């Protein structure tokens, strides 16, 4: 079955293939292709991906460390598709948490970035935030509306956190 509707492809398929320019970029189960994209095209074709310029700085066992504009980011080695030191660190918007910078950060080894909220949109089941990083890149965060935490208004300084296991790295070339 051929479709250009990404949601339809994800919900109807046991296995799917993403094509680009007449060739298969990646094939696998919907979960595999969405959670572990192998190329920038696939990461951006299925949903939204935050892709941040990074440099691979080291490896300790099965953990890869990267530098994202001065912030240390960790991830599993097995989720890295980069073949050089230059990479894009990827994280899906729904995998990130957002908190006002004045709130205490978690102490569980999560990846962290600081930024400023530039926009927030209530979309029913979730709120979408656009957060500008110190280097000027905008990051998208989806927060499920599950409690009375209240909306974070544009202009607020925030901390973005996510589990290293939800991080992937792609070839920047």
Secondary structure by P-SEA (a helix, b strand, c coil): cccccaaaaaacccbbbbbccccccccccaaaaaaccccaaaaaaccccbbbbbbbccccccbbbbbcccbbbbbbcccccccccbbbbbbccccbbbbccccccccccccbbbbbbccccccccbbbbbbbcccbbbbbbbbccccccccccccbbbbbbbbcccbbbcccc
